[in-house]
Amino acid sequence: FGPNLDLSPQSPDGQMLGIIANAIAAQWELAQIAYNQYNREDAEGASLDNIGDLTGTPRETATYSQASCTCVFGGTSGTPFAAGALVANVQGQPGQQYANLYPVIPSATTLLGVLFQATTIGEVPAVNDGTLNTITTPVSSPVTWQSINNPGPDSQVAVGTNEELDPQYMLRQVEELAAEGTCNPSATA
């Protein structure tokens, strides 16, 4: 083009080349993302979920902790307490709250096996036996809620978990495919 061609960033030609180079770089990044949509080792987030949809391996979602409790009521008028109306917390941990999962109809002064679920989804500290015993929200109607406890070694019915992270999800996809004797995603598709 000759010795007079100026491609410095301040020149009009240099600015034009910079604009074109940025546009091409953005297209290459999109092409790389599209290429990796079916490459499990490079996919993450929604792309990894899409591969899981193709292979029949959904991501494990977050779950709630649950505990089986004994509740004592003052009176047995049969007035139901709606799901979530009875809220208690772990002794000394006011932030670790549990609420009744199903409606409770006090048919006796002491009800065994009332299922309580953590109000926060995901991993929370384990509930030791006898520690879910503090009423957070006192409830009284014709029937009063007097106490709660989670006795026994098997009172924690379920331990909450967080949503599965990408590295664990990718490994589980590979393990499940190998266990089923199937092949890789591109061949599956």
ROGU-200975 format. One record per residue (C-alpha): residue number from 0; x, y, z. Coordinates in pm, whole numbers, plus 50000, padded with zeros to 5 digits. Layout:
@tise NUM	xx X	yy Y	zz Z $
...
! end
This chain:
@tise 0	xx 50000	yy 50000	zz 50000 $
@tise 1	xx 50298	yy 50226	zz 50023 $
@tise 2	xx 50495	yy 50414	zz 50287 $
@tise 3	xx 50216	yy 50671	zz 50342 $
@tise 4	xx 49971	yy 50417	zz 50495 $
@tise 5	xx 49919	yy 50513	zz 50861 $
@tise 6	xx 49760	yy 50240	zz 51079 $
@tise 7	xx 49825	yy 50408	zz 51415 $
@tise 8	xx 49521	yy 50405	zz 51653 $
@tise 9	xx 49476	yy 50780	zz 51603 $
@tise 10	xx 49450	yy 50764	zz 51225 $
@tise 11	xx 49115	yy 50706	zz 51047 $
@tise 12	xx 49247	yy 50382	zz 50890 $
@tise 13	xx 49372	yy 50259	zz 51229 $
@tise 14	xx 49036	yy 50336	zz 51391 $
@tise 15	xx 48852	yy 50154	zz 51111 $
@tise 16	xx 49076	yy 49847	zz 51156 $
@tise 17	xx 49014	yy 49857	zz 51533 $
@tise 18	xx 48635	yy 49861	zz 51483 $
@tise 19	xx 48648	yy 49571	zz 51237 $
@tise 20	xx 48883	yy 49371	zz 51464 $
@tise 21	xx 48649	yy 49416	zz 51763 $
@tise 22	xx 48348	yy 49300	zz 51559 $
@tise 23	xx 48536	yy 48992	zz 51435 $
@tise 24	xx 48655	yy 48912	zz 51791 $
@tise 25	xx 48295	yy 48928	zz 51919 $
@tise 26	xx 48185	yy 48691	zz 51641 $
@tise 27	xx 48464	yy 48449	zz 51730 $
@tise 28	xx 48354	yy 48450	zz 52095 $
@tise 29	xx 47996	yy 48368	zz 51992 $
@tise 30	xx 48122	yy 48094	zz 51762 $
@tise 31	xx 48325	yy 47947	zz 52051 $
@tise 32	xx 48016	yy 47948	zz 52277 $
@tise 33	xx 47808	yy 47780	zz 52004 $
@tise 34	xx 48082	yy 47522	zz 51946 $
@tise 35	xx 48101	yy 47440	zz 52318 $
@tise 36	xx 47725	yy 47390	zz 52357 $
@tise 37	xx 47773	yy 47014	zz 52328 $
@tise 38	xx 48119	yy 46991	zz 52480 $
@tise 39	xx 48060	yy 46891	zz 52842 $
@tise 40	xx 48412	yy 46985	zz 52955 $
@tise 41	xx 48375	yy 47345	zz 52836 $
@tise 42	xx 48002	yy 47400	zz 52900 $
@tise 43	xx 47878	yy 47572	zz 53213 $
@tise 44	xx 47550	yy 47695	zz 53357 $
@tise 45	xx 47261	yy 47681	zz 53111 $
@tise 46	xx 47476	yy 47510	zz 52847 $
@tise 47	xx 47548	yy 47223	zz 53087 $
@tise 48	xx 47176	yy 47207	zz 53172 $
@tise 49	xx 47099	yy 47174	zz 52800 $
@tise 50	xx 47339	yy 46879	zz 52769 $
@tise 51	xx 47172	yy 46725	zz 53074 $
@tise 52	xx 46833	yy 46765	zz 52905 $
@tise 53	xx 46962	yy 46582	zz 52598 $
@tise 54	xx 47101	yy 46293	zz 52801 $
@tise 55	xx 46821	yy 46275	zz 53058 $
@tise 56	xx 47028	yy 46390	zz 53355 $
@tise 57	xx 46866	yy 46697	zz 53517 $
@tise 58	xx 47060	yy 46914	zz 53763 $
@tise 59	xx 46989	yy 46839	zz 54130 $
@tise 60	xx 46795	yy 47133	zz 54275 $
@tise 61	xx 46819	yy 47273	zz 54625 $
@tise 62	xx 46610	yy 47096	zz 54889 $
@tise 63	xx 46470	yy 47179	zz 55233 $
@tise 64	xx 46568	yy 47028	zz 55568 $
@tise 65	xx 46280	yy 46858	zz 55751 $
@tise 66	xx 46227	yy 46737	zz 56106 $
@tise 67	xx 45958	yy 46528	zz 56273 $
@tise 68	xx 45838	yy 46700	zz 56589 $
@tise 69	xx 45606	yy 46654	zz 56885 $
@tise 70	xx 45371	yy 46947	zz 56946 $
@tise 71	xx 45168	yy 47014	zz 57260 $
@tise 72	xx 44849	yy 47219	zz 57235 $
@tise 73	xx 44622	yy 47370	zz 57497 $
@tise 74	xx 44280	yy 47244	zz 57395 $
@tise 75	xx 44151	yy 47024	zz 57116 $
@tise 76	xx 43876	yy 47220	zz 56948 $
@tise 77	xx 43981	yy 47091	zz 56607 $
@tise 78	xx 44063	yy 47437	zz 56475 $
@tise 79	xx 44321	yy 47378	zz 56201 $
@tise 80	xx 44647	yy 47563	zz 56178 $
@tise 81	xx 44735	yy 47627	zz 55814 $
@tise 82	xx 45061	yy 47504	zz 55663 $
@tise 83	xx 45335	yy 47745	zz 55769 $
@tise 84	xx 45136	yy 47890	zz 56061 $
@tise 85	xx 45343	yy 47718	zz 56329 $
@tise 86	xx 45698	yy 47856	zz 56324 $
@tise 87	xx 45974	yy 47740	zz 56559 $
@tise 88	xx 46349	yy 47775	zz 56568 $
@tise 89	xx 46646	yy 47578	zz 56692 $
@tise 90	xx 46739	yy 47664	zz 57049 $
@tise 91	xx 46983	yy 47956	zz 57049 $
@tise 92	xx 46958	yy 47995	zz 56667 $
@tise 93	xx 46668	yy 48235	zz 56594 $
@tise 94	xx 46763	yy 48244	zz 56224 $
@tise 95	xx 46728	yy 47867	zz 56180 $
@tise 96	xx 46349	yy 47850	zz 56156 $
@tise 97	xx 46114	yy 47565	zz 56071 $
@tise 98	xx 45741	yy 47577	zz 55989 $
@tise 99	xx 45476	yy 47307	zz 55971 $
@tise 100	xx 45469	yy 47160	zz 55620 $
@tise 101	xx 45104	yy 47048	zz 55627 $
@tise 102	xx 44793	yy 47182	zz 55803 $
@tise 103	xx 44772	yy 47070	zz 56167 $
@tise 104	xx 44439	yy 46986	zz 56330 $
@tise 105	xx 44489	yy 46942	zz 56704 $
@tise 106	xx 44278	yy 46633	zz 56779 $
@tise 107	xx 44468	yy 46566	zz 57102 $
@tise 108	xx 44676	yy 46779	zz 57335 $
@tise 109	xx 44995	yy 46608	zz 57215 $
@tise 110	xx 45055	yy 46536	zz 56847 $
@tise 111	xx 45346	yy 46314	zz 56747 $
@tise 112	xx 45522	yy 46320	zz 56410 $
@tise 113	xx 45425	yy 46670	zz 56294 $
@tise 114	xx 45648	yy 46741	zz 55994 $
@tise 115	xx 45833	yy 47074	zz 56007 $
@tise 116	xx 46037	yy 47213	zz 55716 $
@tise 117	xx 46312	yy 47475	zz 55719 $
@tise 118	xx 46195	yy 47815	zz 55600 $
@tise 119	xx 46522	yy 47857	zz 55407 $
@tise 120	xx 46596	yy 47630	zz 55112 $
@tise 121	xx 46939	yy 47476	zz 55086 $
@tise 122	xx 47201	yy 47351	zz 55324 $
@tise 123	xx 47148	yy 47451	zz 55687 $
@tise 124	xx 47315	yy 47318	zz 56003 $
@tise 125	xx 47183	yy 46983	zz 56123 $
@tise 126	xx 46909	yy 46984	zz 56386 $
@tise 127	xx 47029	yy 46788	zz 56686 $
@tise 128	xx 46775	yy 46588	zz 56885 $
@tise 129	xx 46579	yy 46797	zz 57131 $
@tise 130	xx 46700	yy 47134	zz 56998 $
@tise 131	xx 46404	yy 47237	zz 56778 $
@tise 132	xx 46215	yy 47355	zz 57085 $
@tise 133	xx 46166	yy 47732	zz 57069 $
@tise 134	xx 45836	yy 47873	zz 56943 $
@tise 135	xx 45921	yy 48169	zz 56719 $
@tise 136	xx 45567	yy 48280	zz 56645 $
@tise 137	xx 45322	yy 48212	zz 56931 $
@tise 138	xx 44981	yy 48104	zz 56800 $
@tise 139	xx 44655	yy 48110	zz 56987 $
@tise 140	xx 44299	yy 48079	zz 56875 $
@tise 141	xx 44058	yy 47863	zz 57065 $
@tise 142	xx 44365	yy 47634	zz 57078 $
@tise 143	xx 44708	yy 47750	zz 57193 $
@tise 144	xx 45039	yy 47608	zz 57080 $
@tise 145	xx 45230	yy 47542	zz 57401 $
@tise 146	xx 45550	yy 47358	zz 57307 $
@tise 147	xx 45750	yy 47180	zz 57037 $
@tise 148	xx 46034	yy 46931	zz 57049 $
@tise 149	xx 46215	yy 46699	zz 56809 $
@tise 150	xx 46286	yy 46395	zz 57026 $
@tise 151	xx 46461	yy 46081	zz 56920 $
@tise 152	xx 46761	yy 45997	zz 56708 $
@tise 153	xx 46567	yy 45996	zz 56380 $
@tise 154	xx 46387	yy 46327	zz 56417 $
@tise 155	xx 46572	yy 46490	zz 56126 $
@tise 156	xx 46384	yy 46343	zz 55831 $
@tise 157	xx 46576	yy 46520	zz 55552 $
@tise 158	xx 46891	yy 46730	zz 55535 $
@tise 159	xx 46871	yy 47025	zz 55296 $
@tise 160	xx 47112	yy 47051	zz 55006 $
@tise 161	xx 47221	yy 47335	zz 54781 $
@tise 162	xx 47177	yy 47331	zz 54403 $
@tise 163	xx 47432	yy 47108	zz 54233 $
@tise 164	xx 47737	yy 47301	zz 54113 $
@tise 165	xx 47871	yy 47269	zz 53757 $
@tise 166	xx 48178	yy 47048	zz 53834 $
@tise 167	xx 47972	yy 46791	zz 54029 $
@tise 168	xx 47690	yy 46806	zz 53772 $
@tise 169	xx 47929	yy 46741	zz 53483 $
@tise 170	xx 48082	yy 46439	zz 53660 $
@tise 171	xx 47738	yy 46298	zz 53744 $
@tise 172	xx 47633	yy 46331	zz 53379 $
@tise 173	xx 47937	yy 46131	zz 53271 $
@tise 174	xx 47880	yy 45867	zz 53541 $
@tise 175	xx 47511	yy 45826	zz 53458 $
@tise 176	xx 47580	yy 45792	zz 53087 $
@tise 177	xx 47848	yy 45532	zz 53152 $
@tise 178	xx 47622	yy 45341	zz 53391 $
@tise 179	xx 47344	yy 45326	zz 53132 $
@tise 180	xx 47584	yy 45212	zz 52860 $
@tise 181	xx 47492	yy 45502	zz 52633 $
@tise 182	xx 47718	yy 45722	zz 52426 $
@tise 183	xx 47828	yy 46084	zz 52415 $
@tise 184	xx 47582	yy 46373	zz 52365 $
@tise 185	xx 47656	yy 46441	zz 51999 $
@tise 186	xx 47588	yy 46076	zz 51909 $
@tise 187	xx 47278	yy 46079	zz 52133 $
@tise 188	xx 47143	yy 46387	zz 51954 $
! end
